[in-house]
Amino acid sequence: MAKRGGFPGMGGGFGGMNLNNLMKEAKKMQADIEKSQEELTKKEFEATAGGGAITVKVSGDKVLKEIQIKKEVVDPDDVEMLQDLILTCTNEALRKVDVASAASMGKYNIPGLM
């Protein structure tokens, strides 16, 4: 009479892998991911636009930290250009955060995570 439950030839668990070991590995991976995320939030990312006329700094958790504008680019008759430079620069800084985040999380290779 065959054993009840499980799959024949599997040696119990997942392909012979001990469920406790699997849980330990999952907890370790979770701690590593949290550490990577924490390290990322402590970093600052900077971008410039207009040949250095505008500089923006954002944190790794996408908080705008600083905007620097050179006086010579402030033209009351061309506010739209200044607005465009700020948007461009801010979006580039945020893109850098996304790239760093993807690189940091990509090492875990978990389908569906990102």
N, CA and C atoms as a LAMMPS dump frame, in Angstrom:
ITEM: TIMESTEP
0
ITEM: NUMBER OF ATOMS
342
ITEM: BOX BOUNDS ff ff ff
-5.0000000000000000e+02 5.0000000000000000e+02
-5.0000000000000000e+02 5.0000000000000000e+02
-5.0000000000000000e+02 5.0000000000000000e+02
ITEM: ATOMS id mol type element x y z
1 1 1 N 0.844 -1.178 0
2 1 2 C 0 0 0
3 1 3 C 0.888 1.239 0
4 2 1 N 0.544 2.213 -0.823
5 2 2 C 1.352 3.431 -0.972
6 2 3 C 1.16 4.354 0.218
7 3 1 N 2.197 5.187 0.441
8 3 2 C 2.096 6.195 1.507
9 3 3 C 0.994 7.176 1.166
10 4 1 N 0.445 7.74 2.194
11 4 2 C -0.597 8.744 1.975
12 4 3 C 0.035 10.125 1.968
13 5 1 N -0.408 10.973 1.058
14 5 2 C 0.048 12.365 1.004
15 5 3 C 1.411 12.487 0.361
16 6 1 N 1.745 13.679 -0.012
17 6 2 C 3.049 13.949 -0.6
18 6 3 C 3.147 13.423 -2.012
19 7 1 N 4.334 13.554 -2.575
20 7 2 C 4.582 13.068 -3.92
21 7 3 C 5.63 11.983 -3.839
22 8 1 N 5.422 10.884 -4.545
23 8 2 C 6.385 9.792 -4.489
24 8 3 C 7.752 10.226 -5.01
25 9 1 N 8.775 9.793 -4.333
26 9 2 C 10.13 10.055 -4.763
27 9 3 C 10.638 11.448 -4.434
28 10 1 N 9.876 12.242 -3.726
29 10 2 C 10.278 13.612 -3.444
30 10 3 C 11.08 13.71 -2.151
31 11 1 N 11.105 12.711 -1.351
32 11 2 C 11.886 12.754 -0.124
33 11 3 C 11.329 13.738 0.887
34 12 1 N 10.091 14.124 0.739
35 12 2 C 9.483 15.068 1.676
36 12 3 C 9.851 16.496 1.324
37 13 1 N 8.978 17.414 1.601
38 13 2 C 9.269 18.827 1.372
39 13 3 C 9.339 19.166 -0.104
40 14 1 N 10.155 20.151 -0.418
41 14 2 C 10.271 20.649 -1.782
42 14 3 C 11.5 20.052 -2.432
43 15 1 N 11.32 18.952 -3.139
44 15 2 C 12.44 18.325 -3.826
45 15 3 C 13.515 17.876 -2.862
46 16 1 N 13.129 17.48 -1.679
47 16 2 C 14.089 17.045 -0.671
48 16 3 C 14.618 18.196 0.174
49 17 1 N 14.255 19.443 -0.144
50 17 2 C 14.728 20.597 0.618
51 17 3 C 13.944 20.684 1.924
52 18 1 N 14.629 20.878 2.982
53 18 2 C 14.017 21.001 4.284
54 18 3 C 13.24 22.309 4.351
55 19 1 N 11.996 22.237 4.79
56 19 2 C 11.138 23.421 4.872
57 19 3 C 11.726 24.452 5.836
58 20 1 N 12.342 24.008 6.915
59 20 2 C 12.956 24.944 7.854
60 20 3 C 14.108 25.7 7.196
61 21 1 N 14.908 25.01 6.398
62 21 2 C 15.995 25.686 5.683
63 21 3 C 15.442 26.705 4.686
64 22 1 N 14.368 26.336 4.03
65 22 2 C 13.728 27.236 3.082
66 22 3 C 13.238 28.504 3.793
67 23 1 N 12.65 28.34 4.953
68 23 2 C 12.162 29.483 5.727
69 23 3 C 13.321 30.352 6.212
70 24 1 N 14.409 29.737 6.625
71 24 2 C 15.588 30.5 7.06
72 24 3 C 16.144 31.324 5.91
73 25 1 N 16.223 30.705 4.737
74 25 2 C 16.725 31.41 3.562
75 25 3 C 15.812 32.584 3.196
76 26 1 N 14.508 32.36 3.296
77 26 2 C 13.547 33.424 2.977
78 26 3 C 13.693 34.588 3.959
79 27 1 N 13.869 34.293 5.231
80 27 2 C 14.039 35.346 6.237
81 27 3 C 15.349 36.101 6.016
82 28 1 N 16.401 35.373 5.653
83 28 2 C 17.684 36.019 5.384
84 28 3 C 17.561 36.932 4.17
85 29 1 N 16.891 36.457 3.128
86 29 2 C 16.708 37.262 1.93
87 29 3 C 15.886 38.513 2.253
88 30 1 N 14.857 38.356 3.069
89 30 2 C 14.031 39.499 3.455
90 30 3 C 14.872 40.528 4.206
91 31 1 N 15.723 40.086 5.109
92 31 2 C 16.595 40.997 5.858
93 31 3 C 17.572 41.688 4.922
94 32 1 N 18.107 40.947 3.952
95 32 2 C 19.03 41.536 2.981
96 32 3 C 18.334 42.596 2.123
97 33 1 N 17.119 42.311 1.718
98 33 2 C 16.345 43.266 0.916
99 33 3 C 16.075 44.528 1.722
100 34 1 N 15.676 44.371 2.98
101 34 2 C 15.409 45.524 3.83
102 34 3 C 16.673 46.357 4.032
103 35 1 N 17.809 45.694 4.184
104 35 2 C 19.075 46.405 4.35
105 35 3 C 19.411 47.179 3.078
106 36 1 N 19.217 46.562 1.916
107 36 2 C 19.479 47.233 0.639
108 36 3 C 18.583 48.452 0.473
109 37 1 N 17.319 48.314 0.844
110 37 2 C 16.388 49.432 0.729
111 37 3 C 16.787 50.564 1.682
112 38 1 N 17.201 50.215 2.877
113 38 2 C 17.627 51.214 3.85
114 38 3 C 18.868 51.959 3.355
115 39 1 N 19.818 51.222 2.793
116 39 2 C 21.026 51.845 2.251
117 39 3 C 20.672 52.793 1.109
118 40 1 N 19.72 52.399 0.283
119 40 2 C 19.311 53.229 -0.843
120 40 3 C 18.688 54.538 -0.356
121 41 1 N 17.872 54.493 0.693
122 41 2 C 17.221 55.704 1.175
123 41 3 C 18.222 56.7 1.758
124 42 1 N 19.374 56.21 2.192
125 42 2 C 20.397 57.095 2.757
126 42 3 C 21.223 57.801 1.683
127 43 1 N 21.161 57.313 0.459
128 43 2 C 21.941 57.895 -0.631
129 43 3 C 21.234 59.128 -1.185
130 44 1 N 22.04 60.017 -1.771
131 44 2 C 21.493 61.162 -2.482
132 44 3 C 21.86 61.047 -3.955
133 45 1 N 20.938 61.472 -4.801
134 45 2 C 21.128 61.422 -6.239
135 45 3 C 20.991 62.838 -6.775
136 46 1 N 21.894 63.189 -7.674
137 46 2 C 21.946 64.552 -8.194
138 46 3 C 21.848 64.539 -9.707
139 47 1 N 21.164 65.533 -10.233
140 47 2 C 21.084 65.709 -11.679
141 47 3 C 21.17 67.195 -11.984
142 48 1 N 21.667 67.496 -13.177
143 48 2 C 21.752 68.888 -13.617
144 48 3 C 21.079 69.021 -14.97
145 49 1 N 20.674 70.25 -15.274
146 49 2 C 20.069 70.545 -16.569
147 49 3 C 20.527 71.933 -16.995
148 50 1 N 20.414 72.191 -18.273
149 50 2 C 20.782 73.499 -18.796
150 50 3 C 22.259 73.798 -18.638
151 51 1 N 23.082 72.784 -18.822
152 51 2 C 24.523 72.991 -18.718
153 51 3 C 24.966 73.36 -17.312
154 52 1 N 24.257 72.848 -16.324
155 52 2 C 24.609 73.127 -14.927
156 52 3 C 23.843 74.307 -14.344
157 53 1 N 22.906 74.843 -15.106
158 53 2 C 22.127 75.985 -14.63
159 53 3 C 21.206 75.59 -13.473
160 54 1 N 20.722 74.372 -13.518
161 54 2 C 19.839 73.844 -12.474
162 54 3 C 20.457 72.561 -11.945
163 55 1 N 20.467 72.422 -10.616
164 55 2 C 20.917 71.186 -9.971
165 55 3 C 19.848 70.768 -8.978
166 56 1 N 19.508 69.495 -9.011
167 56 2 C 18.505 68.945 -8.103
168 56 3 C 19.111 67.757 -7.378
169 57 1 N 18.828 67.662 -6.076
170 57 2 C 19.225 66.502 -5.278
171 57 3 C 17.972 65.869 -4.697
172 58 1 N 17.918 64.537 -4.806
173 58 2 C 16.826 63.775 -4.207
174 58 3 C 17.427 62.642 -3.385
175 59 1 N 16.676 62.195 -2.406
176 59 2 C 17.119 61.056 -1.601
177 59 3 C 16.699 59.773 -2.289
178 60 1 N 17.243 58.659 -1.811
179 60 2 C 16.923 57.359 -2.378
180 60 3 C 15.482 56.95 -2.19
181 61 1 N 14.776 57.615 -1.271
182 61 2 C 13.353 57.325 -1.119
183 61 3 C 12.502 58.394 -1.81
184 62 1 N 13.143 59.067 -2.801
185 62 2 C 12.48 60.005 -3.713
186 62 3 C 11.912 61.237 -3.022
187 63 1 N 12.666 61.764 -2.069
188 63 2 C 12.295 63.017 -1.433
189 63 3 C 13.208 64.1 -2.003
190 64 1 N 12.609 65.151 -2.506
191 64 2 C 13.366 66.264 -3.059
192 64 3 C 14.081 66.974 -1.917
193 65 1 N 15.413 67.05 -2.001
194 65 2 C 16.224 67.606 -0.922
195 65 3 C 16.706 69.023 -1.212
196 66 1 N 17.013 69.305 -2.478
197 66 2 C 17.618 70.595 -2.792
198 66 3 C 17.435 70.926 -4.261
199 67 1 N 17.194 72.21 -4.53
200 67 2 C 17.185 72.734 -5.891
201 67 3 C 18.084 73.956 -5.888
202 68 1 N 19.065 73.945 -6.79
203 68 2 C 19.95 75.099 -6.954
204 68 3 C 19.715 75.68 -8.342
205 69 1 N 19.541 76.993 -8.396
206 69 2 C 19.306 77.68 -9.662
207 69 3 C 20.326 78.81 -9.763
208 70 1 N 21.086 78.802 -10.844
209 70 2 C 22.035 79.892 -11.064
210 70 3 C 21.262 81.16 -11.437
211 71 1 N 21.701 82.271 -10.889
212 71 2 C 20.998 83.546 -11.078
213 71 3 C 20.827 83.92 -12.541
214 72 1 N 21.834 83.6 -13.352
215 72 2 C 21.785 84.028 -14.755
216 72 3 C 20.691 83.334 -15.569
217 73 1 N 20.119 82.241 -15.071
218 73 2 C 19.047 81.581 -15.824
219 73 3 C 17.668 82.081 -15.423
220 74 1 N 17.613 82.912 -14.41
221 74 2 C 16.327 83.445 -13.976
222 74 3 C 15.989 84.658 -14.843
223 75 1 N 15.067 84.439 -15.764
224 75 2 C 14.619 85.488 -16.681
225 75 3 C 13.114 85.638 -16.504
226 76 1 N 12.679 86.76 -15.93
227 76 2 C 11.239 86.937 -15.694
228 76 3 C 10.402 86.858 -16.969
229 77 1 N 11.041 87.067 -18.111
230 77 2 C 10.299 86.998 -19.374
231 77 3 C 10.244 85.58 -19.948
232 78 1 N 10.948 84.635 -19.32
233 78 2 C 10.964 83.26 -19.824
234 78 3 C 10.856 82.262 -18.663
235 79 1 N 9.803 82.374 -17.909
236 79 2 C 9.564 81.495 -16.761
237 79 3 C 9.366 80.052 -17.211
238 80 1 N 8.784 79.866 -18.383
239 80 2 C 8.519 78.518 -18.892
240 80 3 C 9.812 77.727 -19.08
241 81 1 N 10.863 78.394 -19.549
242 81 2 C 12.142 77.711 -19.733
243 81 3 C 12.69 77.238 -18.39
244 82 1 N 12.588 78.081 -17.385
245 82 2 C 13.053 77.72 -16.042
246 82 3 C 12.245 76.541 -15.497
247 83 1 N 10.959 76.572 -15.69
248 83 2 C 10.102 75.472 -15.239
249 83 3 C 10.477 74.166 -15.938
250 84 1 N 10.713 74.242 -17.239
251 84 2 C 11.105 73.049 -17.996
252 84 3 C 12.431 72.484 -17.509
253 85 1 N 13.386 73.371 -17.232
254 85 2 C 14.687 72.911 -16.724
255 85 3 C 14.529 72.214 -15.38
256 86 1 N 13.707 72.777 -14.507
257 86 2 C 13.495 72.17 -13.182
258 86 3 C 12.832 70.808 -13.323
259 87 1 N 11.817 70.719 -14.173
260 87 2 C 11.145 69.43 -14.383
261 87 3 C 12.102 68.389 -14.951
262 88 1 N 12.853 68.777 -15.964
263 88 2 C 13.802 67.864 -16.593
264 88 3 C 14.817 67.352 -15.578
265 89 1 N 15.353 68.266 -14.815
266 89 2 C 16.384 67.93 -13.84
267 89 3 C 15.83 67.027 -12.73
268 90 1 N 14.66 67.354 -12.23
269 90 2 C 14.037 66.56 -11.168
270 90 3 C 13.718 65.152 -11.66
271 91 1 N 13.151 65.054 -12.846
272 91 2 C 12.828 63.734 -13.394
273 91 3 C 14.072 62.893 -13.623
274 92 1 N 15.168 63.514 -14.026
275 92 2 C 16.422 62.782 -14.218
276 92 3 C 16.96 62.26 -12.889
277 93 1 N 16.885 63.075 -11.849
278 93 2 C 17.34 62.629 -10.526
279 93 3 C 16.491 61.456 -10.036
280 94 1 N 15.184 61.528 -10.234
281 94 2 C 14.296 60.436 -9.823
282 94 3 C 14.553 59.178 -10.646
283 95 1 N 14.883 59.343 -11.937
284 95 2 C 15.219 58.197 -12.78
285 95 3 C 16.468 57.502 -12.261
286 96 1 N 17.427 58.292 -11.782
287 96 2 C 18.644 57.713 -11.219
288 96 3 C 18.332 56.867 -9.984
289 97 1 N 17.377 57.314 -9.177
290 97 2 C 16.958 56.526 -8.017
291 97 3 C 16.359 55.205 -8.487
292 98 1 N 15.511 55.246 -9.504
293 98 2 C 14.888 54.026 -10.029
294 98 3 C 15.93 53.049 -10.558
295 99 1 N 16.931 53.565 -11.261
296 99 2 C 17.991 52.708 -11.802
297 99 3 C 18.769 52.052 -10.656
298 100 1 N 19.114 52.84 -9.645
299 100 2 C 19.858 52.302 -8.501
300 100 3 C 19.018 51.275 -7.738
301 101 1 N 17.736 51.541 -7.611
302 101 2 C 16.843 50.607 -6.926
303 101 3 C 16.721 49.298 -7.695
304 102 1 N 16.561 49.383 -9
305 102 2 C 16.453 48.174 -9.821
306 102 3 C 17.748 47.372 -9.759
307 103 1 N 18.883 48.058 -9.771
308 103 2 C 20.166 47.359 -9.686
309 103 3 C 20.327 46.686 -8.333
310 104 1 N 19.891 47.361 -7.295
311 104 2 C 20.005 46.812 -5.946
312 104 3 C 19.1 45.599 -5.753
313 105 1 N 17.886 45.684 -6.249
314 105 2 C 16.914 44.6 -6.059
315 105 3 C 17.106 43.484 -7.084
316 106 1 N 17.696 43.802 -8.234
317 106 2 C 17.873 42.818 -9.292
318 106 3 C 18.722 41.639 -8.886
319 107 1 N 19.58 41.841 -7.902
320 107 2 C 20.463 40.738 -7.48
321 107 3 C 19.7 39.634 -6.764
322 108 1 N 18.462 39.912 -6.349
323 108 2 C 17.685 38.888 -5.636
324 108 3 C 16.931 37.974 -6.59
325 109 1 N 16.685 38.413 -7.821
326 109 2 C 16.106 37.565 -8.871
327 109 3 C 14.865 36.825 -8.397
328 110 1 N 13.889 37.585 -7.902
329 110 2 C 12.633 37.004 -7.453
330 110 3 C 11.562 37.385 -8.476
331 111 1 N 11.028 36.422 -9.216
332 111 2 C 10.016 36.737 -10.224
333 111 3 C 8.818 37.445 -9.591
334 112 1 N 8.371 38.525 -10.236
335 112 2 C 7.212 39.249 -9.764
336 112 3 C 7.502 40.272 -8.69
337 113 1 N 8.753 40.361 -8.218
338 113 2 C 9.065 41.328 -7.157
339 113 3 C 9.081 42.732 -7.705
340 114 1 N 9.686 42.912 -8.883
341 114 2 C 9.811 44.269 -9.42
342 114 3 C 9.172 44.335 -10.783
